[in-house]
Amino acid sequence: MRVDRPDDGEEPPDKHPDRRDEQNGTGDQAARAGKPPAETRLRQEAYFDLRVAAAKQDSDVARQATAEEQAASEKWQEKVAESRWMWSEYQRKWPPTERRPVDGSADPPGSWRGEGNRELNPAENSRVEAQCDRVAKLEEDRISPAMRAIESQDPDRHLVGFARRIKDRDRIKEKVAKSMDEKGRSIEKAISLMPDLLRFTLQYDDSRYTQGVWADIARMREQGFKLDILKNSWSDDQYKGLNSQWIDRDSGQRIELQFHTHSSFEAKEITHPAYERLRIGQPDVFEHMVLEAFQKKVTADVPVPPGATDIPDYP
């Protein structure tokens, strides 16, 4: 039986990629024919080359973003110092007045009385306490572990203000009493509608803010929370950030989640005393104007992250 084989003196076909050009019209022959040379890299090699090029480009972009964020951070810190000085000047002109302690000495045992003469009788106060205990247990067993699980999925942002995640009980009772007096609601209804009885804040770098918010909205849903309200205030002149309300599908508990950058969270902290003064104080017209101007000045200096104003309200 005859076996075909190369003629004597001829080399067998070379299986190496750099020699296949002589067998299929590519390589030198293609170049001489005016055609571009064919890709000679293996597919995996080409993939890695593209990834290296993309990584270099991403690295350059990241370095530029980091430099821009650093410059913005330094500028913001200058504004923070100025804002704190402005607030000290306000307090010098309008020193904080000591609040007179609430006198409940004539009230029956077990009742509660707060500022503005709001009150709860012993039975009402006991029901509010029971609801607060229920929420505290739910926060410990379900809500906070879920929020910590969400936080663990992205090391580039974190929960801030976690120690203040549960509203103070006196403040809860103030809001419940007001809701009962003005809206005629039951204690349980008033507490169920309270948006910030449990409140959390996620803080992001400016360059990753918008991407991070969208990712965490998806993670909240994965953890069993239903988005009820989302309010975008990045275009507001007295407060910047995103505030949202969620409902835990299992328990029906409502929680508040704020989305902030370092600057917007710090601005909120700086202006909070002014907000409280406007909320519960009785400033005259001029002082009212000063407080609002202070809030606007601090808020105007907060850098707006790219794409933040495009996140739509819900619903």
C-alpha positions in Angstrom: 0.0 0.0 0.0 1.4 3.3 -1.0 1.5 6.1 1.5 1.6 9.6 0.2 4.4 11.6 1.7 6.3 14.7 0.8 8.8 14.4 -2.0 12.4 14.0 -0.9 13.9 17.2 0.0 10.6 18.9 0.9 9.7 19.7 4.5 6.4 18.6 5.8 3.9 21.4 6.5 4.7 23.3 9.6 1.9 23.5 12.1 3.1 26.6 14.0 0.9 29.7 13.6 3.7 31.8 12.2 4.1 29.6 9.2 0.5 29.1 8.2 0.6 32.4 6.3 2.4 30.6 3.5 -0.5 28.0 3.1 -3.5 30.3 3.1 -2.4 33.4 1.2 -1.8 35.5 4.4 1.3 36.9 6.0 4.1 38.0 3.6 2.1 37.0 0.5 -1.0 38.9 1.7 1.2 41.9 2.5 2.7 41.9 -1.0 -0.8 41.6 -2.4 -1.8 44.8 -0.5 -3.9 43.1 2.1 -3.5 43.7 5.9 -1.7 40.9 7.7 -4.1 38.5 9.5 -4.2 38.3 13.3 -1.6 35.8 14.3 -2.2 35.9 18.1 -4.2 33.2 19.7 -7.7 34.2 20.9 -6.7 34.1 24.6 -3.6 36.2 23.9 -5.8 38.8 22.1 -8.3 38.8 25.0 -5.5 39.4 27.6 -4.0 42.1 25.5 -7.4 43.9 25.3 -7.9 43.5 29.1 -4.5 44.9 29.8 -5.2 47.9 27.5 -8.6 48.4 29.2 -7.2 48.1 32.6 -4.6 50.7 31.8 -7.3 53.0 30.5 -9.4 52.4 33.6 -6.4 53.1 35.8 -5.8 56.4 34.1 -9.4 57.4 34.5 -9.3 56.3 38.1 -6.2 58.3 38.8 -7.8 61.3 37.3 -11.0 60.8 39.3 -9.0 60.4 42.4 -7.1 63.6 41.8 -10.3 65.5 41.1 -12.0 64.0 44.2 -8.9 65.0 46.3 -9.0 68.5 45.0 -12.8 68.7 45.7 -12.3 67.3 49.2 -9.7 69.9 50.0 -11.9 72.7 48.7 -14.9 71.3 50.7 -12.8 71.2 53.9 -12.1 74.9 53.5 -15.9 75.5 53.2 -16.5 73.3 56.3 -14.2 75.5 58.4 -16.0 78.6 57.1 -19.4 77.1 57.8 -18.5 76.1 61.3 -17.2 79.6 61.9 -20.5 81.0 60.6 -22.5 78.8 63.0 -20.4 79.9 65.9 -21.2 83.5 65.0 -24.9 82.7 64.8 -24.7 81.2 68.3 -22.8 84.2 69.6 -25.7 86.5 68.4 -28.4 84.1 69.4 -27.1 82.0 72.3 -28.9 78.6 72.7 -31.5 78.9 75.4 -31.8 76.1 77.9 -34.9 74.2 77.5 -37.1 74.2 80.6 -37.6 70.6 81.9 -41.1 69.3 81.2 -43.1 69.3 84.4 -45.1 66.1 84.7 -45.3 66.0 88.5 -49.1 66.4 88.5 -49.6 63.6 85.8 -50.7 60.1 86.8 -48.0 57.5 87.2 -47.0 55.8 84.0 -48.1 58.7 81.8 -45.8 60.8 79.5 -45.5 64.5 78.8 -43.2 66.1 76.2 -42.4 69.5 74.8 -45.3 71.5 73.4 -47.4 70.0 76.2 -48.0 66.8 74.2 -49.0 64.0 76.5 -49.9 60.3 76.6 -52.0 58.7 79.4 -50.6 55.6 81.1 -52.4 53.2 78.8 -51.3 55.0 75.7 -47.7 55.3 77.0 -47.7 51.6 77.7 -48.8 50.8 74.2 -46.2 53.0 72.7 -43.5 51.4 74.9 -44.6 48.0 73.7 -44.4 49.1 70.1 -40.9 50.5 70.6 -39.8 47.2 72.2 -41.2 45.3 69.2 -39.4 47.5 66.7 -36.1 47.3 68.8 -36.3 43.5 68.7 -37.1 43.5 65.0 -34.1 45.9 64.3 -31.8 43.6 66.2 -32.9 40.3 64.7 -33.8 41.2 61.1 -33.3 44.8 59.9 -29.7 45.6 61.0 -28.3 42.2 60.0 -29.8 42.7 56.5 -28.3 46.2 56.3 -24.9 44.9 57.4 -25.2 42.2 54.8 -25.8 44.8 52.1 -22.9 46.9 53.4 -20.5 43.9 53.1 -21.2 43.5 49.4 -19.2 46.6 48.4 -16.1 47.7 50.3 -16.1 51.1 48.5 -18.9 52.5 50.7 -20.2 52.0 54.2 -23.0 52.7 56.7 -22.5 55.9 58.7 -24.4 57.2 61.8 -25.2 53.6 62.6 -25.3 54.3 66.4 -28.3 56.6 65.8 -30.3 54.0 63.7 -33.2 54.0 66.2 -35.1 57.2 66.9 -35.1 58.4 70.5 -38.2 57.2 72.4 -39.2 60.6 73.6 -39.1 61.8 70.0 -41.2 58.8 69.0 -43.7 59.7 71.6 -43.8 63.3 70.5 -44.6 62.3 66.9 -47.1 59.7 68.0 -49.0 62.1 70.3 -49.0 64.8 67.5 -50.3 62.2 65.0 -53.0 61.2 67.4 -54.0 64.8 68.2 -53.9 66.2 64.6 -54.7 63.2 62.5 -56.8 61.1 64.8 -54.6 58.0 64.2 -54.2 55.1 66.4 -50.9 54.5 68.1 -50.2 51.5 66.0 -51.1 53.4 62.8 -49.0 56.4 63.8 -45.9 54.2 64.4 -46.4 52.2 61.2 -46.4 55.4 59.1 -43.3 56.9 60.9 -40.7 57.0 58.1 -37.6 57.3 60.3 -38.2 55.3 63.4 -35.4 53.1 62.0 -33.0 55.0 59.8 -29.8 54.1 58.0 -27.3 56.0 55.8 -25.0 54.7 53.1 -22.0 56.9 52.2 -20.2 56.7 48.9 -17.2 58.3 47.1 -18.4 60.9 44.7 -17.1 59.1 41.6 -19.0 55.9 42.5 -22.1 57.4 44.0 -24.6 57.0 41.2 -23.4 53.5 40.3 -23.4 52.5 44.0 -26.9 53.8 44.6 -28.4 51.8 41.8 -26.5 48.7 42.9 -27.7 49.1 46.5 -31.3 49.6 45.4 -31.1 46.2 43.8 -29.5 44.7 46.9 -32.2 46.1 49.2 -34.8 44.3 47.0 -32.8 41.1 47.2 -32.9 41.4 51.0 -36.7 41.5 51.0 -37.3 45.2 51.2 -39.9 47.0 49.0 -39.2 50.5 47.8 -42.0 52.8 48.8 -40.7 56.3 48.3 -37.5 57.8 46.8 -36.9 61.6 46.9 -34.0 63.1 45.0 -32.9 66.4 46.6 -29.6 66.9 44.8 -31.0 69.9 43.1 -32.4 71.3 46.4 -31.0 74.5 47.8 -31.2 73.6 51.5 -30.4 69.9 51.6 -28.5 67.5 49.2 -28.9 63.8 49.1 -31.3 60.9 48.3 -33.9 59.9 50.9 -35.8 56.7 50.5 -38.4 54.7 52.5 -38.6 50.9 52.4 -41.0 48.3 53.8 -39.8 45.0 55.1 -41.9 42.4 53.3 -41.9 40.0 56.2 -42.8 42.3 59.0 -44.3 45.3 57.3 -41.8 47.6 59.2 -41.0 50.9 57.5 -37.4 52.1 57.4 -35.6 55.1 56.1 -32.4 54.8 54.0 -30.4 57.9 53.0 -27.8 57.9 50.2 -24.9 60.4 50.8 -21.4 61.3 49.8 -19.0 62.3 52.5 -19.6 66.0 51.8 -23.4 65.8 51.7 -23.5 63.9 54.9 -21.2 66.3 56.7 -23.3 69.2 55.4 -26.4 67.6 56.8 -24.7 67.2 60.2 -23.5 70.9 60.1 -26.9 72.3 59.3 -28.9 70.0 61.6 -28.9 72.4 64.5 -30.3 75.1 62.2 -32.9 72.7 61.0 -33.9 71.8 64.5 -34.0 75.5 65.5 -36.4 76.2 62.6 -38.5 73.1 63.4 -39.0 73.5 67.2 -37.9 77.1 67.9 -39.7 80.3 67.5 -37.1 82.5 65.7 -38.1 86.0 64.7 -38.3 87.0 61.0 -34.7 88.1 60.9 -33.3 85.0 62.7 -35.4 82.8 60.4 -33.8 84.4 57.4 -30.3 83.9 58.8 -31.0 80.2 59.5 -32.3 79.6 56.0 -29.4 81.5 54.5 -26.9 79.5 56.5 -28.5 76.2 55.3 -28.4 77.4 51.7 -24.7 78.5 52.0 -23.5 75.2 53.3 -25.6 73.2 50.9 -24.5 75.3 47.9 -20.9 74.2 48.5 -21.6 70.5 48.4 -20.2 68.9 45.2 -22.8 67.1 43.2 -21.7 63.6 42.1 -21.8 62.8 38.3 -25.3 61.5 37.4 -26.8 62.1 40.8 -29.5 64.5 39.6 -30.6 62.0 37.0 -31.8 59.4 39.5 -35.6 59.7 39.4 -38.0 60.1 42.2 -40.2 57.1 43.1 -43.1 56.7 42.7 
